[in-house]
Amino acid sequence: MAGPEESLEDVRRAIDAVDVQVVGLLAERERLVRRAASFKKDEQGVRAPARVEQVIEKVRALAGERNASPEVVERVYRAMITAFIELELTEHREST
């Protein structure tokens, strides 16, 4: 991290740059979620609660390795997974 001369604007610019990367990664994750959805036969396959918990366990561990808050990472991932499940369910309903 930079020294005391760093300003709030500097930090905000850095956050904006990270947001560009995060949105790009979300777009890639969505592309993969859509591919995975094509293999799922029903709503239970889309919801896959055991898989959700597996992902949460993995990202909490990753958060710990990266000095991030496991609680914050879990909350973000649960919200993201919920949004992707809703997307998959909508597509699944439209294709049947």
Rosetta blueprint (number, residue, H / E / L):
1 M L
2 A L
3 G L
4 P L
5 E L
6 E L
7 S L
8 L H
9 E H
10 D H
11 V H
12 R H
13 R H
14 A H
15 I H
16 D H
17 A H
18 V H
19 D H
20 V H
21 Q H
22 V H
23 V H
24 G H
25 L H
26 L H
27 A H
28 E H
29 R H
30 E H
31 R H
32 L H
33 V H
34 R H
35 R H
36 A H
37 A H
38 S L
39 F L
40 K L
41 K L
42 D L
43 E H
44 Q H
45 G H
46 V H
47 R H
48 A L
49 P H
50 A H
51 R H
52 V H
53 E H
54 Q H
55 V H
56 I H
57 E H
58 K H
59 V H
60 R H
61 A H
62 L H
63 A H
64 G H
65 E H
66 R L
67 N L
68 A L
69 S L
70 P H
71 E H
72 V H
73 V H
74 E H
75 R H
76 V H
77 Y H
78 R H
79 A H
80 M H
81 I H
82 T H
83 A H
84 F H
85 I H
86 E H
87 L H
88 E H
89 L H
90 T H
91 E H
92 H H
93 R H
94 E H
95 S H
96 T L
